[in-house]
Amino acid sequence: MRDRPGGALGEVGPCLGITRVRLQEILLAAAAAVPHRLGAAVTSLTQDGERVSVGFGDGTSGDYDLVVGADGIHATVRGLAVSPVTPDYAGTMAWRSVIPARPPGVTHLAMLMGEGCFFGLVPVGDGQTYGFAGVDAERFDDPLPGRLERFRRRFAGFGGPVPAYLDALERDEQLHAGPIEWVEPDRWHEGRVVLVGDAAHAAPPHMGEGGAMAMEDAVVLAELLRSADTVESALEGYAARRRPRTQWVQDQSRIAARAWVLPPAVRNGALRERGDQMLRDRYRPLIPPP
């Protein structure tokens, strides 16, 4: 399955890929005037009603009016202050990588589906290509030594641009391997600690909306913090406004995760008959502003 130029919905733009490194560079440049530091792990959080005291792994600490946990699906901030919930396995093991080349024919998001497995390719900046692949399986570990050779063998049956992508990989270290998970805590905030992005509502990546949902969270949270009378009311309003939209993405992502690995006889017929409509129906609720 390959997306069309301009996307499946006329109201939106095309699929555009970006590496995490480049996205972080853009965000850091935009926030250059704001004091920040990287590589400081949070080790403790305590609240007294008006302030949050944060301890860091380097032995330093600080007091803050608000702490925003944007630390991903295995969020430390969530576990320390908001919810003890842990991620659930979505039934798919995945491999992710980036090559410094563009296989012939990869001009848009390309999805290839096999028997209980899939392989996707996305053009990203500077002539690079992002690849993601997965199998329907019980959770397992894929050790780094020999990972590339095992990966090539596992997906050797795929055609199209996949063989060129596999040939462009050179080292085990280029492949990130791990389980696809999701998390759904009952609360997104406690006192003056609030969660955004995957820390609050991680979903399987089958809609490609994880980063977008996190940025929407940040926009809505900032808007409400500017307009609400109190921090507490802003956080309540943020959760109430964002939950329906992120819940839709979680639900639809889990449905897609199961559909991608259905038996081909079932999956392929449904995609040929209703694939375009299903795609439109899945994304249409996300067109209005958050």
C-alpha positions in Angstrom: 0.0 0.0 0.0 1.4 3.4 -1.0 0.0 6.8 -0.1 -0.9 9.2 -2.9 0.9 12.5 -3.4 -1.1 15.0 -1.3 -2.4 12.3 1.0 -5.7 10.4 1.0 -7.6 13.4 2.2 -7.7 16.6 0.1 -7.8 18.8 3.2 -4.3 17.9 4.4 -0.8 17.9 3.0 1.4 15.0 2.0 3.3 12.7 4.3 6.6 14.3 5.4 9.2 12.4 7.3 11.8 13.9 9.7 14.4 12.2 11.9 14.3 12.6 15.7 17.7 14.3 15.7 16.6 17.0 13.2 13.3 17.6 15.1 15.2 18.0 18.3 17.5 20.5 16.7 14.6 22.5 15.4 12.9 22.5 18.9 16.1 23.5 20.6 16.7 26.4 18.2 13.1 27.6 18.8 13.6 27.5 22.5 17.1 29.0 22.5 16.1 31.9 24.8 14.7 29.5 27.5 17.2 28.1 30.0 17.6 24.4 29.4 20.1 21.5 29.9 20.2 18.0 28.5 21.1 14.7 30.0 19.7 15.5 33.5 17.7 12.5 34.7 14.8 13.1 37.1 15.2 10.9 40.3 12.6 12.4 42.7 9.5 14.6 42.8 7.8 16.1 45.8 5.0 18.6 46.0 3.8 21.1 48.7 0.8 22.5 46.9 2.4 25.6 45.2 5.8 24.2 44.2 7.3 20.9 42.9 10.8 20.0 44.1 12.7 17.9 41.6 15.9 15.9 42.3 18.3 15.1 39.4 20.7 12.3 38.8 23.7 14.6 39.0 22.9 15.4 42.6 21.4 18.8 41.9 17.8 19.9 42.6 15.3 22.6 41.8 11.9 24.0 42.7 9.3 24.7 40.0 5.8 26.0 39.6 4.9 23.2 37.1 6.6 20.0 36.0 5.7 18.6 32.5 6.5 15.0 32.0 7.3 14.5 28.3 9.6 11.6 28.9 8.0 8.9 26.8 6.1 5.7 27.2 8.3 4.5 30.1 8.1 7.9 31.7 9.9 8.4 35.0 7.8 11.4 35.9 4.6 9.4 35.5 5.8 6.7 37.9 7.1 9.2 40.5 4.1 11.5 40.7 1.0 10.5 38.6 0.4 6.8 38.0 2.1 3.5 38.6 0.7 2.1 35.3 3.2 0.3 33.0 3.1 -0.2 29.3 1.2 -3.2 27.7 2.6 -5.2 24.8 0.7 -4.7 21.6 1.6 -8.1 20.1 4.2 -6.8 17.5 8.0 -6.8 17.6 9.5 -4.1 15.5 12.8 -2.9 14.0 13.6 0.7 13.1 16.5 2.1 11.2 17.7 5.0 8.9 19.9 4.6 5.9 21.8 7.5 4.2 20.3 6.6 0.8 16.9 6.5 -1.1 15.9 3.2 -2.6 14.5 3.6 -6.2 10.8 4.4 -6.2 10.5 5.6 -2.6 9.0 9.1 -3.0 6.2 8.8 -0.4 5.3 6.6 2.5 5.4 3.0 1.2 3.8 0.1 3.1 4.3 -3.6 2.1 2.4 -6.3 4.0 3.2 -10.0 4.2 2.1 -13.0 6.2 2.0 -11.8 9.8 4.5 -9.1 9.1 5.0 -5.7 7.4 7.7 -3.3 6.1 7.4 0.4 5.7 9.7 3.0 4.2 9.5 6.8 4.5 11.7 9.5 2.8 13.3 11.8 5.3 15.6 14.8 4.9 19.1 14.9 3.3 18.3 11.9 1.0 17.9 9.5 3.9 15.2 6.9 4.3 13.5 5.7 7.5 12.5 2.0 7.6 10.2 0.2 10.0 9.3 -3.4 10.0 7.4 -5.7 12.4 6.2 -9.2 13.0 3.2 -10.6 14.9 4.8 -12.6 17.6 5.2 -13.3 21.3 7.6 -10.8 22.9 11.2 -11.7 22.5 14.7 -10.2 22.7 16.8 -9.6 19.6 20.4 -9.3 20.8 22.6 -6.8 19.0 25.3 -9.2 17.8 24.1 -10.7 14.5 20.9 -8.6 14.5 21.4 -7.3 10.9 21.8 -10.7 9.4 18.8 -12.1 11.2 16.8 -9.0 10.1 17.7 -9.6 6.5 16.8 -13.2 6.6 13.4 -12.5 8.3 12.4 -9.9 5.6 14.1 -11.5 2.6 10.8 -12.4 1.0 9.7 -8.7 0.5 10.1 -7.1 -2.9 9.7 -3.6 -4.2 12.2 -1.2 -2.6 12.9 -3.4 0.4 15.8 -5.4 -1.0 17.7 -2.2 -1.8 17.0 -0.9 1.7 18.3 -4.1 3.3 21.4 -4.0 1.2 22.1 -0.4 2.3 22.2 -1.4 6.0 25.8 -2.1 7.1 26.0 -2.6 10.9 24.0 -4.3 13.7 24.0 -0.9 15.5 21.9 0.7 12.8 18.9 -1.4 13.8 16.8 -0.6 16.9 14.7 -3.6 17.9 12.0 -3.9 20.5 8.3 -4.5 21.3 5.5 -2.2 20.2 3.7 -1.1 23.4 0.9 1.3 24.5 0.0 2.9 27.8 -3.2 4.3 29.2 -3.0 5.8 32.7 -6.2 6.8 34.4 -4.8 10.2 35.2 -2.7 12.7 33.3 -1.8 15.0 36.2 -1.4 15.1 39.9 -1.1 18.5 41.7 1.3 20.5 39.6 2.8 17.6 37.6 1.3 16.9 34.2 2.0 14.4 31.4 2.1 15.0 27.7 2.7 12.9 24.6 3.6 9.2 25.0 3.9 9.6 28.8 0.2 10.2 28.9 -1.2 8.2 25.9 1.3 6.2 24.0 -0.3 4.2 21.1 1.1 1.7 18.6 2.7 3.7 15.8 0.4 2.4 13.1 -1.2 5.9 12.6 2.1 7.7 12.7 0.5 10.2 15.1 2.7 9.9 18.3 4.8 13.0 17.7 1.9 15.0 16.3 -0.2 14.2 19.4 2.6 15.3 21.7 3.0 18.7 19.9 -0.8 19.2 20.0 -0.7 18.5 23.8 2.0 21.2 24.2 0.0 23.7 22.2 -3.2 23.1 24.1 -1.5 23.0 27.5 0.3 26.3 26.8 -2.9 27.9 25.6 -4.8 26.9 28.8 -2.0 27.9 31.1 -2.2 31.4 29.6 -5.9 31.7 29.9 -6.9 29.7 33.1 -7.3 31.3 36.5 -5.2 28.7 38.2 -2.6 26.0 37.2 -4.9 23.3 38.6 -7.9 24.4 36.4 -5.6 24.6 33.4 -4.5 21.0 33.9 -8.1 19.8 34.4 -9.1 21.6 31.2 -6.1 20.2 29.3 -7.0 16.6 30.2 -10.7 17.1 29.4 -9.9 18.6 26.0 -7.2 16.3 24.9 -8.5 12.9 26.0 -11.2 12.3 23.4 -8.8 13.0 20.5 -5.9 10.9 21.9 -8.3 8.1 22.8 -9.4 8.0 19.1 -5.8 7.7 18.0 -5.1 5.0 20.6 -8.2 3.0 19.6 -7.6 3.3 15.8 -3.9 2.5 16.2 -4.7 -0.7 18.1 -7.2 -1.6 15.3 -4.6 -1.0 12.6 -2.0 -2.9 14.5 -4.2 -6.0 14.5 -5.4 -5.5 10.9 -1.9 -5.2 9.4 -1.0 -8.8 10.5 -4.4 -10.4 9.6 -4.1 -13.4 7.2 -3.6 -11.9 3.7 -6.7 -13.6 2.3 -8.8 -11.5 4.8 -6.7 -8.3 4.9 -6.0 -7.9 1.2 -9.6 -8.2 0.1 -10.7 -5.7 2.7 -8.0 -3.2 1.6 -8.9 -3.5 -2.0 -12.5 -3.0 -1.4 -12.5 -0.4 1.4 -8.9 0.6 2.0 -9.2 4.2 0.8 -12.4 4.8 2.8 -11.0 3.2 5.9 -8.0 5.5 5.7 -10.2 8.6 5.3 -12.4 7.5 8.1 -9.4 7.0 10.4 -7.9 10.4 9.9 -10.9 12.6 9.2 -11.6 13.3 13.0 -8.0 14.7 13.3 -8.5 17.4 10.6 -10.1 20.0 12.9 -7.7 21.9 15.2 -7.0 20.2 18.6 
